[in-house]
Amino acid sequence: MRSIAFVFGVSVAAFATTAASGAIIGSTSSLTWTTNGSLLDSRSFLVSALLPEYYRAESLFGGYQAFLVDLNENSLSIVADFAGAQSATFAPGTIIRIELPETIDVTAFTVSSLSQATGLSNANLSFAGRALEINVTGLQFSQAGGRADMAFSFVPAPGAIALMLTAGRVLNLGRRRS
């Protein structure tokens, strides 16, 4: 019986550690895109290490304008693709909001680099709890493939910390009785 408690404790601790250190990849998150308070799109998605999580394209004056959002363990990228125009610019009042898994709390969110893009600074970014918000008003891409890269950091949410502490306690109980 003691060994079952120990194995269970190890399993719970492994799960808790995975949730804390690999909280984004493989989890479900969501994206909401609004312009002037009107909802343009809202989706939930599984975060992949290989594929972008969001893609949207629209026809525009004989061409098209598209962008993708790629979410990783501690970074977020917006990449533009377009044809039929000299540049691609987000409309005034456009907000992209990403809700990350409930097991984390974001502690920082910053612009890390812009490539063939202008109009995005740390003043356009905000975060609260597990949400990242980007005011992309005026974000302009001068060439297809232009990108805006952002970085964020996080800590386990209080519920995840409680789970890790409980797992540690179960592990300790299993060790004492062995």
C-alpha positions in Angstrom: 0.0 0.0 0.0 2.9 2.4 0.8 4.4 1.9 -2.7 1.0 2.7 -4.3 0.9 6.0 -2.4 4.5 6.7 -3.4 3.8 5.9 -7.1 0.7 8.1 -7.0 2.7 10.9 -5.4 5.4 10.7 -8.0 2.8 10.8 -10.8 1.1 13.8 -9.3 4.4 15.6 -8.8 5.5 14.9 -12.3 2.2 16.2 -13.6 2.5 19.3 -11.4 6.0 20.0 -12.5 5.1 19.6 -16.2 2.2 22.0 -15.7 4.5 24.6 -14.2 7.4 24.3 -16.6 5.6 23.4 -19.8 2.3 25.2 -19.2 1.7 26.6 -22.7 2.6 24.0 -25.3 0.0 21.3 -25.5 -2.6 23.3 -23.5 -5.8 24.9 -24.7 -5.8 28.7 -25.1 -8.1 31.2 -26.8 -7.8 34.2 -29.0 -10.3 37.1 -29.4 -10.0 39.7 -32.1 -12.1 42.9 -31.8 -12.2 46.2 -33.6 -13.8 49.2 -31.8 -15.5 46.7 -29.4 -17.0 44.6 -32.2 -16.1 41.0 -32.1 -14.4 39.9 -35.4 -13.3 36.4 -34.4 -13.0 34.2 -31.3 -11.4 30.8 -31.2 -10.0 28.2 -28.8 -7.0 26.2 -29.9 -4.5 23.7 -28.8 -1.0 25.3 -28.6 1.4 23.6 -30.9 5.2 23.8 -30.9 5.1 23.2 -34.7 2.2 25.1 -36.2 0.8 28.6 -35.8 -2.3 28.7 -33.7 -4.3 31.3 -35.6 -4.6 32.4 -39.3 -6.9 34.8 -40.9 -7.1 36.0 -44.5 -9.4 38.5 -46.2 -9.9 39.6 -49.7 -9.0 43.2 -50.2 -9.2 45.4 -53.3 -8.2 42.7 -55.8 -5.6 41.2 -53.4 -5.6 39.8 -49.9 -4.4 40.6 -46.5 -3.6 37.8 -43.9 -1.9 37.4 -40.6 -1.0 34.6 -38.3 -0.5 34.3 -34.6 2.1 31.9 -33.3 2.1 31.2 -29.6 5.0 29.4 -27.9 6.0 28.6 -24.4 7.2 32.2 -23.7 6.7 34.1 -26.9 4.1 35.3 -29.3 4.5 36.4 -32.9 2.2 38.1 -35.4 3.3 37.6 -39.0 1.8 39.3 -42.0 1.1 38.2 -45.5 -0.5 40.3 -48.2 -0.7 41.1 -51.9 -2.4 43.8 -53.9 -1.2 46.6 -51.5 2.1 48.2 -50.6 1.7 47.6 -46.9 -0.7 46.0 -44.4 -2.0 48.0 -41.5 -4.4 47.0 -38.7 -7.4 49.3 -38.3 -7.8 51.7 -35.4 -9.3 50.2 -32.3 -8.1 46.6 -33.1 -7.3 44.4 -30.1 -6.0 40.9 -30.1 -6.5 39.2 -26.7 -5.0 35.8 -25.8 -6.2 33.8 -22.8 -3.5 31.4 -21.7 -4.1 28.2 -19.6 -5.6 28.7 -16.1 -2.4 27.2 -14.6 -0.3 30.3 -15.0 -0.2 34.0 -14.2 1.7 36.3 -16.6 4.3 38.5 -14.9 5.8 40.4 -17.9 4.9 41.1 -21.5 7.2 43.0 -23.9 8.0 43.6 -27.6 11.2 41.7 -28.4 11.7 42.6 -32.1 10.0 44.0 -35.2 11.0 42.9 -38.6 9.6 44.8 -41.6 7.1 46.2 -39.2 6.4 49.5 -37.3 3.9 50.9 -34.9 4.1 48.5 -32.0 5.8 49.2 -28.7 5.5 48.1 -25.1 2.8 50.8 -24.6 0.6 48.7 -26.9 0.8 45.6 -24.6 -0.9 44.8 -21.4 -1.5 41.7 -19.3 -3.6 40.6 -16.4 -3.7 37.2 -14.8 -3.4 34.8 -17.7 -4.4 37.2 -20.4 -2.2 39.0 -23.0 -3.6 41.9 -24.8 -2.2 43.6 -27.8 -3.5 46.9 -29.2 -2.4 46.5 -32.8 -3.9 49.9 -33.9 -1.4 51.2 -36.4 0.8 48.1 -36.5 2.0 48.2 -40.1 3.9 45.6 -42.1 6.0 46.9 -45.0 6.5 43.5 -46.6 4.9 40.1 -46.7 6.6 38.0 -44.0 7.1 41.0 -41.7 6.7 40.1 -38.1 6.2 41.5 -34.6 7.7 39.3 -31.9 6.8 39.6 -28.2 8.0 37.8 -25.1 6.2 37.0 -21.9 7.1 35.3 -18.6 4.8 33.6 -16.1 4.6 31.8 -12.8 2.3 29.0 -11.8 -1.1 30.2 -10.8 -2.0 29.8 -7.1 -4.0 26.7 -7.8 -1.0 25.1 -9.6 1.2 26.0 -6.7 -1.2 24.3 -4.3 -1.2 21.2 -6.5 2.6 21.1 -6.5 2.7 21.5 -2.7 0.2 18.7 -2.2 2.2 16.5 -4.6 5.3 17.2 -2.6 3.6 16.3 0.6 2.3 13.0 -0.8 5.9 12.3 -2.0 7.2 13.0 1.5 4.6 10.7 3.1 5.6 7.9 0.7 9.3 8.3 1.5 8.8 8.3 5.3 7.0 5.0 5.3 9.4 3.2 3.0 
